Amino acid sequence: MTYRVEFDGAALVQLNGLPSVAFDALVQRVVALVEEPWDADLTAPGDDPAERQATFSDGYGLVSFHVDDATELIRIFDIAWIG
């Protein structure tokens, strides 16, 4: 099963500020997530199990997303970069 990926408006804006090395690392992580979207951490204990976070670029980046199994969609809603 391969999921599709969509970026919410805020995440699209955050993409604009990423350096190219971070952008490339994010793309690699998202490519891995479309094959295994559950290979990520819950956003917070007790929250919706479909809301996940995954690190990228050796832990310098964090991508937050919602997984919808019914539509096979990963909706990215936040990208953080501390590098």
Buried (B, 14 or more C-beta within 10 A) or exposed (E): EEBEBBBBEEBEEBBEEBEEEBBEBBEEBBEBBBEEBEEBEEBEEEEEEBBBBBBBBEEBBBBBBBBBEEEEBBBBBBBEBEE
